[in-house]
Amino acid sequence: MKFVTAILRPHILDDVREALSDVGVSGITVTEVKGFGRQKGHTELYRGAEYQIDFLPKIKLEIAISSDQLDSVISAISSVASSGKVGDGKIFVTNLEKVVRIRTGETDQDAL
Amino acid sequence: MKKLLALLALMPFTVLAEGIDGANTSWILTSTALVLFMTLPGLALFYGGLVRSKNILSVLMQCFAIAGIASIVWLILGYSLAFSGEGAYLGDFSKLLFAGISEGSLSGDIPESLFALFQMTFAVITPALIIGGFAERMKFSAVLLFSTIWLIVVYSPVTHWVWGGGWLGQMGLLDFAGGTVVHITAGVAALVAAIVLGPRKGFPQKPMPPHNMTMTITGAGMLWVGWFGFNGGSALAANGDAAMAMLVTHISAATAAITWMFYEWVKFGKPTALGMVTGIIAGLGTITPASGFVGPAGALVIGFLAGVVCFNAVIFVKQKLKIDDSLDVFPVHGVGGIIGTLLAGIFAASSLGIFSGQGLAEGMTISSQLGVQFVGVISTIIYTAVATFIILKIIEPITGLRVSDDEEQQGIDITSHEEKGYDL
């Protein structure tokens, strides 16, 4: 099993959700986060004073999947998240040791 | 017979006490509500949105607390010091606690109770404007004590000078609705307070952007509308003066807003919402002293100058002088009040063709009127600056002026009031 964490531009959330549904992902967790990478921040202008805003709003997606879904999930996310410009985000993949569905007590593959 | 008397009592001319003008009274009743609406919640929201989210409640709280305190001070002492007696510099104590103001007493042809209340709403907004200078760092106890003393020592005397029969009024100063009385006093006091208290921690390196522009713009809209009562009501009558004051107020606000917007667009590349609403306030503050004296074309020029001059004043004070007048009270209200009071001396004249106003007093020329306006501006600036400085120095050992660095870091909503503005 794999655990996929993706940092993405906020406005593509609905498209990503659709693309993931299409490849059979049955659940995702989304958090609104802030951060910076190569994109750096942006400037804001208030009464003639320019402020450098370092942390940009992003969304963080967390998805637990079976290992054989990994390639399709990565390509699903990449296909909608890629604009070719700095700031599209990143996908992190880690191994997932155990999953428990709390309601039924099912574990691992059955709980995904 | 009794029925006949009762009927007579219901007829309009018998309902009114002798000398009261119903039309004038109803307009000033309305204006009074509009001016209070400028502070509650107009100014509170305008300022509230401009601070960081950890200090939103402190600003709202200060506006509302000052509304309460200023009203009480005005009742007990302020009104009497401003509007009684024959003194050139200060009223007397004959109207303490509104002594002698009964249901039937008149001020001109409106009830004196109404005049005193209308003026009370001015006494509310003026110290509330000063909050912007020391926002996000002044102790709440110090804010209350400062506002109380400031109203008695600065606001009431200056009001007496200009509107209460004092020396500036006698000299012929043109200040229709408070360019000197309200905007110069508030602007200068805010600047002095900002200097005495020192900047917010991290100023100017650390960005301190507004936390809720929507709130600020909402407040600005309320201020624009409320200002119709501020300036239109200052005619103290429902007449052509009031209508012209309202018209020029609107023209100036609209012109300054659009001027500021385009100026910023050209200079910094983007037209900002904050720039536009700041322009509105600059235009409104600047036309205030001139509003009952100038014409619509004059107001267009005044609004344009308000946008250009106040825009540069904001940048000059914050970025060149590096004074943390946090919400730009001096460059917007103080500078607006100064140029508006001076421009009133020009555009009131009837010799400017389409740009003419309602005419200067007999025997006055533009240059002699400008001389009077200049004296009014300078004396108000100097008196306010000196008195405000002394008041701050007097209360410093009593309450302290600033919250601790720790409290400032955490935000004064939670540390001074044990509440949060938002629980999202």
Chai-1 contact restraints between the chains, C-beta under 6 A:
chainA,res_idxA,chainB,res_idxB,connection_type,confidence,min_distance_angstrom,max_distance_angstrom,comment,restraint_id
A,E44,B,P209,contact,1.0,0.0,6.0,A-B,restraint_1
A,L45,B,F268,contact,1.0,0.0,6.0,A-B,restraint_2
A,L45,B,T272,contact,1.0,0.0,6.0,A-B,restraint_3
A,Y46,B,P209,contact,1.0,0.0,6.0,A-B,restraint_4
A,Y46,B,L274,contact,1.0,0.0,6.0,A-B,restraint_5
A,R47,B,V314,contact,1.0,0.0,6.0,A-B,restraint_6
A,G48,B,I315,contact,1.0,0.0,6.0,A-B,restraint_7
A,Y51,B,P207,contact,1.0,0.0,6.0,A-B,restraint_8
A,Y51,B,P209,contact,1.0,0.0,6.0,A-B,restraint_9
